[in-house]
Amino acid sequence: MSTPLTPHTRDDDAGARLIEPLYQEILRRNVGETEFHQAVREVLETLGPVLTKRPELVDARIVERVCEPERQLIFRVPWSDDAGGIHVNRGFRVEFNSSLGPYKGGLRFHPSVNLGIVKFLGFEQIFKNALTGMPIGGGKGGSDFDPKGRSDAEVMRFCQSFMTELHRHLGEYTDVPAGDIGVGGREIGYLFGQYKRITNRYESGVLTGKGVGWGGAQARTEATGYGCVMFTDEMLRVRGQDLDRRRVVVSGSGNVALYATEKAQQLGATVVACSDSGGYVVDEKGIDLDLLKEIKETGRGRVADYAERRGRDAHFVAGRGPWEVPCDVALPCATQNELTAEDAAVLVRNGVQAVAEGANMPTTPEAVRVFQEAGVAFAPGKAANAGGVATSALEMQQNASRDSWTFAHTEERLAEIMRHIHDTSHETAARYGAPGNYVVGANIAGFELVAEAMLAQGLI
């Protein structure tokens, strides 16, 4: 049985009456897609005041249309391994909403990928992309293929098979994928090469996250992690604080976590812990980022290896998340639903002041409520981790103009966009009677932008 929506803002009862039947219908039509249900619920429970004040959105059934993807693609991906064995994976692309521009969102290669996961990510992407202020719609895709342990040749054959099917749905004005978990520069290169081969076009803007030497943007690798920390710093500044000399805990040790750590250190913070699926490492002197990058990016090792090589300065805790480590700022940068209500309670008891989601929906709804009730500044992923897709849109700009920008210029643009997202979310929350609630502010601000475009474009 589903739990009724519990709106966060004024006009709660009226809003709940409008959206509760819709939520129940979404549950009925999307059976078993629990992550998608969670993402939709988290947005719908904040929209009551908007729908109460703007009945034209109800009459046009904007919410129903936003929650239904424009197109859902599922396809077979056959490929052969180095020994000649044949494998069959499943590919996905959910083109969710194009009211603001071409579908934009990453590809995830991971055994956990299914339609519900891709729909949850694509739904979040609609509002995240809208918040950037860039002309991009929302989409997401991927496969249940696992690149871990596979040779470069095996990954290449998989990517070529995947793109052979997907290419007919892509285009710089249609749908522009990027990377996500399991899809880095290597995979983007193989995907782009196959697209170029099939189409006989050097259409740079059809994929983002490319190598800098062949159409990629400076700072794209760093953008999601950097942007998350930039947003965190803006949240603290509103409270008369900053990141200087703060203790920070980061979950994960992939791309987002590494560059969140880097930017936090640049702003004067001490990052004392990070993690992977095996456990977490604590380094009270501060994470040695060069060593961690060497282990994770070059050696594809584990954080346990970091503790071993760091010596007495660090220790590894197996099988647990890092949230028991006392900190001022927590940055969940690993995967969905990794930070529970119990974890949130521990963080609050230990004095956490700000939490920003570097990953997509890493904090459970119950944990979000714990933070909000305790007065902790909390930034949802659709706002805090929008730096990656924002820089992808900057990459598209450069591709369209046959131009390239310096790292410093791109980072400056990224900082401007993250300030814009923060200020828009903060001001919208206050305007709708929920000051300081970035969940409400980000959801409503993103929704209003998409809703206005959908109204203008008619019933399509």
C-alpha positions in Angstrom: 0.0 0.0 0.0 1.3 3.5 -0.9 1.8 6.2 1.7 -0.3 9.4 1.1 1.6 12.5 0.0 2.6 14.8 2.8 3.1 18.3 1.4 5.7 20.6 2.8 4.2 24.0 2.2 1.2 26.3 2.8 -2.1 25.3 1.1 -1.2 21.7 1.9 -4.7 20.3 2.1 -5.9 21.9 -1.2 -2.7 20.8 -2.9 -2.9 17.2 -1.6 -6.5 16.9 -2.8 -5.4 17.9 -6.3 -2.3 15.6 -6.6 -3.1 12.6 -4.4 -5.3 10.9 -7.1 -2.7 11.6 -9.7 0.0 10.0 -7.6 -2.1 6.9 -7.1 -2.7 6.7 -10.9 1.1 6.9 -11.5 1.6 4.0 -9.0 -1.0 2.0 -10.9 0.5 2.6 -14.4 4.1 2.2 -13.4 4.1 -1.0 -11.3 7.3 -1.9 -9.5 9.2 1.2 -10.5 10.0 2.2 -6.9 12.7 4.7 -7.6 10.5 6.5 -10.1 7.6 6.5 -7.6 9.9 8.1 -5.1 11.2 10.8 -7.4 7.6 11.7 -8.5 6.3 11.8 -5.0 9.2 14.1 -3.9 8.2 16.6 -6.5 4.4 16.3 -6.3 4.3 16.8 -2.6 5.7 20.3 -3.1 3.5 21.5 -5.9 0.2 22.1 -4.0 0.6 25.9 -3.7 1.4 26.3 -7.4 -1.6 24.3 -8.5 -3.9 26.2 -6.0 -2.8 29.6 -7.3 -2.7 28.6 -11.0 -5.8 26.6 -12.0 -4.8 26.9 -15.7 -2.1 24.3 -15.0 -4.6 22.0 -13.6 -7.0 22.5 -16.5 -4.2 21.8 -19.0 -3.2 18.7 -17.0 0.4 19.8 -17.0 1.4 17.6 -14.0 0.0 14.5 -15.7 1.9 15.3 -18.9 5.2 16.1 -17.1 5.0 12.7 -15.3 4.5 10.7 -18.5 7.6 10.4 -20.8 7.3 11.6 -24.3 9.1 8.4 -25.5 10.5 5.3 -23.9 13.0 3.2 -25.8 14.0 -0.4 -24.8 16.3 -2.4 -27.1 18.5 -5.5 -27.2 22.3 -5.0 -27.2 24.1 -8.2 -28.3 27.9 -8.2 -28.2 30.8 -10.7 -28.0 33.6 -11.0 -25.4 37.3 -11.5 -26.1 36.8 -15.3 -26.0 34.0 -15.2 -28.6 31.2 -15.7 -26.1 27.9 -14.0 -26.9 26.2 -11.7 -24.4 22.8 -10.0 -24.6 22.1 -6.8 -22.5 19.2 -4.5 -22.5 19.5 -0.8 -23.5 17.2 2.1 -22.5 16.6 5.7 -23.4 13.8 7.6 -21.9 13.2 10.9 -23.7 11.1 12.5 -21.0 10.4 16.2 -21.8 11.6 18.4 -24.7 9.6 21.6 -23.9 12.8 23.6 -23.1 15.1 22.0 -25.7 16.5 18.7 -26.9 16.5 15.8 -24.5 19.6 16.0 -22.4 20.9 13.5 -19.8 23.5 10.8 -19.2 23.9 7.1 -20.0 24.4 4.8 -17.1 26.1 1.4 -17.5 25.5 -0.7 -14.4 23.9 -4.0 -13.5 21.2 -2.2 -11.5 19.9 -0.3 -14.5 16.2 -1.0 -15.4 13.4 1.1 -16.7 12.3 2.4 -13.3 15.8 3.6 -12.6 16.1 5.3 -15.9 12.7 7.0 -15.5 13.6 8.3 -12.1 16.8 9.8 -13.4 15.1 11.2 -16.5 12.3 12.7 -14.4 14.8 14.4 -12.1 16.7 15.6 -15.2 13.7 17.6 -16.4 13.8 20.0 -13.5 17.6 19.9 -13.0 18.1 21.0 -16.6 15.4 23.7 -16.3 17.1 25.2 -13.2 20.3 25.8 -15.1 18.6 28.3 -17.3 20.0 26.6 -20.4 17.8 25.5 -23.3 17.8 21.7 -22.7 15.1 19.2 -22.0 15.2 16.1 -19.8 16.1 12.5 -20.7 18.2 9.6 -19.4 19.4 6.2 -20.6 21.8 3.3 -20.1 22.1 -0.4 -19.9 22.5 -3.2 -17.4 25.9 -3.9 -18.9 28.8 -3.8 -16.3 32.0 -2.4 -17.7 34.0 -3.4 -14.6 36.5 -6.2 -15.3 35.9 -5.9 -19.1 38.7 -5.2 -21.5 38.8 -2.1 -23.6 38.0 -4.2 -26.7 34.9 -5.7 -24.9 33.7 -2.3 -23.8 34.2 -1.0 -27.4 32.2 -3.8 -28.9 29.4 -3.2 -26.4 29.4 0.5 -27.0 29.3 0.0 -30.8 26.3 -2.3 -30.5 24.5 0.0 -28.2 25.0 3.0 -30.5 24.1 1.0 -33.6 20.5 0.9 -32.2 20.4 4.2 -30.4 21.8 6.5 -33.1 18.6 6.8 -35.0 17.0 8.6 -32.0 19.8 11.1 -31.4 20.9 14.4 -32.8 22.2 17.8 -31.6 18.6 19.2 -31.9 16.9 16.0 -30.8 18.6 14.1 -28.0 22.1 14.6 -26.6 23.4 11.9 -24.2 26.4 12.2 -21.9 28.1 10.0 -19.3 26.9 8.8 -15.9 27.9 5.9 -13.7 30.0 3.4 -15.7 30.2 5.8 -18.7 33.4 7.9 -18.8 35.7 9.3 -21.4 36.5 5.8 -22.8 32.9 4.9 -23.3 31.9 8.3 -24.7 34.8 8.0 -27.3 33.6 4.6 -28.5 30.0 5.7 -28.6 30.8 8.9 -30.6 33.1 7.0 -33.0 30.3 4.6 -33.8 27.7 7.4 -34.2 30.1 9.2 -36.6 30.8 6.0 -38.6 27.1 5.2 -39.0 25.9 8.8 -39.8 28.9 9.9 -41.8 28.7 13.2 -39.9 31.1 14.9 -37.4 28.2 16.1 -35.3 30.1 17.2 -32.2 27.0 18.3 -30.3 25.3 14.9 -30.3 27.3 13.7 -27.2 28.9 15.6 -24.4 31.7 14.6 -22.1 34.0 14.2 -25.1 37.8 14.5 -24.9 39.0 18.1 -24.8 41.0 17.5 -28.0 38.0 16.5 -30.1 35.1 18.8 -29.0 35.0 18.4 -25.3 34.7 21.2 -22.7 37.4 22.1 -20.2 36.1 21.5 -16.6 33.5 19.0 -17.7 35.2 16.2 -15.7 35.2 18.4 -12.6 31.9 20.1 -13.1 29.4 18.0 -11.0 31.7 17.8 -8.0 32.8 21.5 -8.2 29.2 22.6 -8.7 27.9 20.7 -5.7 30.5 22.4 -3.5 29.8 25.8 -5.1 26.1 25.4 -4.2 27.0 24.3 -0.7 29.1 27.4 -0.2 26.2 29.6 -1.4 23.9 27.9 1.1 26.4 28.6 3.9 26.8 32.2 2.8 23.1 32.9 3.2 23.6 31.9 6.8 26.7 34.1 7.3 29.1 31.2 7.0 31.5 29.6 4.5 33.4 26.4 3.9 36.7 27.7 5.2 38.0 25.3 8.0 34.9 23.1 7.9 35.1 19.4 8.3 33.6 17.6 5.3 32.6 14.0 4.7 32.1 12.8 1.2 30.5 9.5 0.2 31.8 7.7 -2.8 35.2 8.0 -4.5 34.2 8.3 -8.1 34.3 11.3 -10.4 31.8 13.4 -8.4 33.3 12.6 -5.0 36.9 13.3 -6.2 36.1 16.7 -7.6 33.8 17.7 -4.7 36.8 16.9 -2.5 39.1 19.0 -4.7 36.8 22.0 -4.7 36.1 21.8 -1.0 39.8 21.7 -0.3 40.3 24.7 -2.6 37.8 26.6 -0.5 39.6 25.8 2.8 37.7 22.8 4.0 39.2 19.6 5.4 37.7 16.5 3.8 38.2 13.8 6.4 36.4 10.8 4.9 35.3 9.2 1.6 34.0 5.7 0.7 33.2 3.1 -1.8 31.1 -0.1 -1.8 33.5 -1.8 0.5 33.4 0.7 3.3 34.9 4.1 4.2 38.3 5.6 5.1 39.0 8.4 7.6 42.0 10.6 7.4 42.0 13.3 10.1 44.7 15.2 8.4 42.6 15.5 5.3 42.3 13.3 2.3 45.4 13.2 0.2 43.7 13.9 -3.1 46.7 13.1 -5.3 47.0 9.6 -3.7 43.2 9.0 -3.9 43.1 9.9 -7.6 46.1 7.7 -8.3 44.3 4.7 -6.6 40.8 5.3 -8.0 41.4 6.8 -11.5 44.7 5.2 -12.5 44.8 2.0 -10.5 41.0 1.4 -10.3 41.6 0.4 -6.7 39.6 0.7 -3.4 39.6 3.1 -0.6 41.0 0.3 1.6 44.1 0.6 -0.6 44.3 4.3 0.3 44.3 3.5 4.0 47.0 0.9 3.6 49.2 3.3 1.6 48.6 6.3 3.7 49.7 4.5 6.8 49.0 5.7 10.4 47.3 8.8 9.3 44.2 6.9 7.9 42.1 4.0 8.9 39.5 1.9 7.0 36.1 0.8 8.3 34.6 -2.0 6.3 31.0 -2.5 5.4 29.6 0.8 6.7 28.9 4.2 5.3 30.8 7.3 6.3 28.0 9.2 8.0 29.1 8.3 11.6 32.2 10.5 11.1 31.5 13.9 12.8 31.4 16.7 10.3 30.1 20.2 9.5 29.2 19.4 5.9 28.0 16.1 4.3 28.1 15.5 0.6 26.5 12.2 -0.5 28.1 11.6 -3.9 27.6 7.8 -4.5 24.2 6.5 -5.4 20.5 6.7 -4.7 19.1 6.1 -1.2 22.5 5.7 0.4 21.8 8.1 3.3 19.0 6.9 5.6 17.0 8.5 8.4 19.2 6.7 10.9 22.3 8.1 9.2 20.7 11.6 9.2 20.0 11.4 12.9 23.6 10.6 13.6 24.8 13.5 11.4 22.5 15.9 13.2 23.7 14.7 16.6 27.2 15.2 15.5 26.5 18.8 14.5 26.2 18.8 10.7 25.2 22.2 9.3 24.8 21.6 5.6 24.0 18.6 3.3 24.2 18.8 -0.5 23.4 15.9 -2.9 26.2 15.3 -5.3 24.5 12.1 -6.5 20.9 11.7 -7.8 18.5 11.2 -4.9 21.0 9.7 -2.4 19.0 10.8 0.6 15.8 9.0 1.5 12.7 11.1 2.0 12.7 10.2 5.7 16.3 11.5 6.0 15.4 14.7 4.2 12.8 15.3 6.8 15.2 14.7 9.6 17.5 17.4 8.2 14.8 19.9 7.6 13.2 19.5 11.0 16.7 20.0 12.6 17.2 23.2 10.6 20.1 21.8 8.5 20.6 23.4 5.1 19.7 20.7 2.6 20.2 20.9 -1.1 18.5 18.3 -3.4 20.4 16.8 -6.2 18.4 18.5 -9.0 19.9 21.8 -7.7 23.2 20.8 -6.1 24.5 18.5 -8.8 23.3 20.4 -11.8 26.8 21.6 -12.6 27.6 18.6 -14.7 24.7 19.0 -17.1 25.2 22.8 -17.1 28.7 22.3 -18.3 27.5 19.8 -20.9 25.2 22.6 -22.2 28.3 24.8 -22.3 30.0 22.1 -24.3 27.1 22.1 -26.8 27.5 25.9 -27.1 31.1 25.5 -28.0 30.4 22.7 -30.5 27.7 24.8 -32.2 30.1 27.8 -32.6 33.2 25.6 -33.5 34.8 27.3 -30.5 36.8 26.2 -27.4 37.1 27.9 -24.0 39.7 28.0 -21.3 39.3 26.1 -18.1 39.1 29.3 -16.1 36.3 30.7 -18.4 34.3 27.5 -18.2 34.7 27.4 -14.4 33.6 31.0 -14.2 30.5 30.2 -16.2 29.8 27.2 -14.0 30.0 29.3 -10.9 27.6 31.8 -12.3 25.1 29.1 -13.2 25.4 27.5 -9.7 24.8 30.9 -8.0 21.8 31.4 -10.3 20.3 27.9 -9.3 20.9 28.7 -5.7 19.4 32.1 -5.8 16.4 31.0 -7.8 15.7 28.1 -5.5 16.1 30.2 -2.4 13.9 33.0 -3.7 11.2 30.7 -5.0 11.0 28.9 -1.6 10.5 32.2 0.1 7.9 33.3 -2.4 5.8 30.2 -1.8 6.0 30.4 2.0 8.8 27.9 2.7 11.9 30.0 3.4 15.1 28.1 3.4 13.5 24.9 2.0 15.6 24.2 -1.1 13.6 21.1 -2.0 10.4 23.2 -2.4 12.3 26.0 -4.1 14.1 23.8 -6.6 11.0 21.7 -7.4 8.7 24.7 -7.9 11.2 26.8 -9.8 12.0 24.0 -12.3 8.3 23.0 -12.6 7.2 26.6 -13.4 9.7 26.9 -16.2 8.7 23.7 -17.8 5.0 24.3 -17.3 5.1 27.8 -19.0 6.8 26.3 -22.0 4.3 23.4 -22.2 1.3 25.8 -22.0 2.8 28.0 -24.8 3.4 25.0 -27.1 -0.1 23.6 -26.9 -1.4 20.1 -26.3 1.4 17.9 -27.6 
